[in-house]
Structure formats: structure tokens, C-alpha cells
């Protein structure tokens, strides 16, 4: 049941990433069109940068689920079932640890930015919300890694 919830949240983040990508493309096209008319959209580069940060964070759970990460198949293929389980466990532990620390540090930095009142340079948008969202996406990847670790002992 918990695994289903994590998967649904991951899928929701994937849909949000698609919406953000479409918004980025729309804004970039509108800014180029405005440039052709000797005008520009104030803060478009800033908004596109903030959306890019969200986009990358929101597709991390999808990349983890699809195992779209760098691996060394040459060595992995030569391992027996036990060696593969050990390798999977070590990689899973490293992944979980990395995303736990990243989640925690993004959240801590977001809190620091919120307390200090830090805003973006052009549009004066509070930037801490972006870091909270990135922290949340890292939490989802951490939970996915932990759930994946729980399944390793039963693998053949």
C-alpha cells in the first residue's frame, strides 16, 4: 500500500515535469517571438531557469524507477545471483543515503532562504519554494530506493 502511494506520487511528479516542460517551451517561444518585435518578456530567463531546476528534480523518481542511471553491465553480468543481490544492495544503500542527505540539505537550505527572505534577482520571487520541491522529489527517490532495497532479499 505504501509502495503504491510512492509510485502514485512519482507519477504525479512525472506529469508535473511534463507540464513544466511545456510551460518552459511556451515561455521560450513567446520570448523569442517578442524579441522579433523588439520586445522581451521580463524575467523569462529567470523563470525558465527555475522551471528547469524543478523539471530535473521531478523526473528523478522516473529515472530511478526506469533504472535510467549509469551502470557497469560488464562486471554485473559476470556476477552470480548472490553477487548481483549484494551489488544491488550496496547500490541501493548508496542511493538511499545520497538522496536522504540531499533531501535534508535542500530542505535546510530552503529554510535558510525562507528565514532570510531571499528572492530571485529580476522578478523578486521567493526561491525557497523551489528548494522545498526539490527536497520533496529527493524524498520520493529515497523512499523508492528503500522500497527497492526491501525487495532485494527475495530476488533470484
BELCOR-V683124 format. One record per residue. N is the residue number from 1. RES is the residue in three letters. PSI is psi in degrees with one decimal (* if undefined). Layout:
N,RES,PSI ; N,RES,PSI
//
This chain:
1,UNK,-45.7 ; 2,UNK,-39.0 ; 3,UNK,-38.2 ; 4,UNK,-40.9 ; 5,UNK,-46.6 ; 6,UNK,-41.4 ; 7,UNK,-41.6 ; 8,UNK,-40.6 ; 9,UNK,-40.9 ; 10,UNK,-44.2 ; 11,UNK,-38.2 ; 12,UNK,-43.2 ; 13,UNK,-35.5 ; 14,UNK,-43.4 ; 15,UNK,-43.5 ; 16,UNK,-39.9 ; 17,UNK,-40.1 ; 18,UNK,-41.9 ; 19,UNK,-42.8 ; 20,UNK,-41.9 ; 21,UNK,-43.8 ; 22,UNK,-41.3 ; 23,UNK,-40.9 ; 24,UNK,-45.7 ; 25,UNK,-42.6 ; 26,UNK,-45.2 ; 27,UNK,-41.9 ; 28,UNK,-43.4 ; 29,UNK,-42.4 ; 30,UNK,-39.0 ; 31,UNK,-39.1 ; 32,UNK,-43.0 ; 33,UNK,-40.5 ; 34,UNK,-36.9 ; 35,UNK,-34.3 ; 36,UNK,-23.6 ; 37,UNK,17.8 ; 38,UNK,35.5 ; 39,UNK,175.8 ; 40,UNK,163.7 ; 41,UNK,117.9 ; 42,UNK,124.6 ; 43,UNK,11.4 ; 44,UNK,-42.6 ; 45,UNK,-38.5 ; 46,UNK,-45.7 ; 47,UNK,-41.2 ; 48,UNK,-39.1 ; 49,UNK,-44.5 ; 50,UNK,-40.7 ; 51,UNK,-35.2 ; 52,UNK,-39.6 ; 53,UNK,-43.3 ; 54,UNK,-41.8 ; 55,UNK,-49.2 ; 56,UNK,-44.0 ; 57,UNK,-40.4 ; 58,UNK,-18.8 ; 59,UNK,-5.4 ; 60,UNK,-45.2 ; 61,UNK,-37.7 ; 62,UNK,-44.9 ; 63,UNK,-39.4 ; 64,UNK,-44.9 ; 65,UNK,-39.2 ; 66,UNK,3.1 ; 67,UNK,44.5 ; 68,UNK,52.4 ; 69,UNK,170.8 ; 70,UNK,132.0 ; 71,UNK,162.1 ; 72,UNK,87.0 ; 73,UNK,-28.5 ; 74,UNK,-45.5 ; 75,UNK,-43.6 ; 76,UNK,-39.8 ; 77,UNK,-28.4 ; 78,UNK,-11.1 ; 79,UNK,148.5 ; 80,UNK,180.0 ; 81,UNK,-41.7 ; 82,UNK,-44.2 ; 83,UNK,-36.8 ; 84,UNK,-39.8 ; 85,UNK,-41.0 ; 86,UNK,-45.7 ; 87,UNK,-46.7 ; 88,UNK,-39.1 ; 89,UNK,-43.3 ; 90,UNK,-43.6 ; 91,UNK,-41.1 ; 92,UNK,-42.3 ; 93,UNK,-43.6 ; 94,UNK,-41.7 ; 95,UNK,-48.0 ; 96,UNK,-44.4 ; 97,UNK,-45.5 ; 98,UNK,-48.3 ; 99,UNK,-26.2 ; 100,UNK,-46.6 ; 101,UNK,-42.2 ; 102,UNK,-42.5 ; 103,UNK,-49.1 ; 104,UNK,-46.2 ; 105,UNK,-37.7 ; 106,UNK,-41.4 ; 107,UNK,-44.8 ; 108,UNK,-41.8 ; 109,UNK,-39.0 ; 110,UNK,-41.9 ; 111,UNK,-41.6 ; 112,UNK,-43.9 ; 113,UNK,-38.2 ; 114,UNK,-45.3 ; 115,UNK,-36.8 ; 116,UNK,-13.8 ; 117,UNK,22.3 ; 118,UNK,135.1 ; 119,UNK,164.8 ; 120,UNK,160.6 ; 121,UNK,-43.5 ; 122,UNK,-54.2 ; 123,UNK,-5.7 ; 124,UNK,37.2 ; 125,UNK,139.9 ; 126,UNK,130.2 ; 127,UNK,-10.4 ; 128,UNK,-28.2 ; 129,UNK,-35.8 ; 130,UNK,-43.1 ; 131,UNK,-34.2 ; 132,UNK,-42.2 ; 133,UNK,-41.4 ; 134,UNK,-41.8 ; 135,UNK,-42.1 ; 136,UNK,-43.5 ; 137,UNK,-39.2 ; 138,UNK,-35.1 ; 139,UNK,-41.5 ; 140,UNK,-43.8 ; 141,UNK,-40.6 ; 142,UNK,-47.7 ; 143,UNK,-39.4 ; 144,UNK,-40.0 ; 145,UNK,-40.8 ; 146,UNK,-43.7 ; 147,UNK,-37.7 ; 148,UNK,-38.6 ; 149,UNK,-36.6 ; 150,UNK,-23.8 ; 151,UNK,-12.8 ; 152,UNK,-45.8 ; 153,UNK,-28.5 ; 154,UNK,-5.7 ; 155,UNK,151.2 ; 156,UNK,*
//
